[in-house]
Amino acid sequence: MSDDIPASEADETRSSESGAGSENADADGADPFAAEIDKARDLLDGDGIEAVHVGVVRDGEV
């Protein structure tokens, strides 16, 4: 998430990017990888936590 995007807007963007249309989506539309990313973002959005770099690899894609 970019520092210049408010968290609420980033949440909306993230919600629209994940979900339907994902190749790895379960039958109910949930993507376990997207859920994992959301959990990590929620942790990093906490007060007093700063991240210099967070990397994620999915199917060889960074």
N, C-alpha and C positions, 0 to 999 in steps of 0.2 A: 504494500500500500504506500502510496506517495504521501509525503508530509503535507503537500498542498491540497489534498482532498480531505474534507471533513469526514470523520468516521461514519456518520449517518449516510452520506452519499456513497462512500466506499462499500458499505453494507448493501445498499441497493444495487450497485454495480455488480458486486460479487454474487448476489442472489440471482440477477438476470443472466449471469455468465454460466452458472452451474445449473445442473438439473436436466431438464428435457433435452434430448438430442445428444447426450453423452453416450459414447460407445460402451462404457463400462457401467452404465446405470442399471440398477436392479429393476425388477419388475414393477416396483412401486415408484420408480423414478429417482430414488436416492442414490447418490454417488458416494461411496465410502471415502474416496480420495478427497472429494470436495468437502465432506464433513470434517475430515482430518485437517484440512487447510483452514477451515473456519475456526476450529478449536485453537489452532496455533495462532491465528490472527487475534482471536479474543484474548489469549494470554499476552500477546505482545502489545495489545492496546491498553493494558493495565497501567495504572499510575506507578511511576518509579522504575519502569522497565524500558530500557533503550536497546535496540538491536542494531548492530552495525551491518550485519549481513545474515540473511536466512536463505538457505538454498533448498530447493525441493526438486527431486527428479522423478518423473513419471514416464514410463516406457521409453527411457533414454532421452527424454526431453526435459530441459531445465526451465 
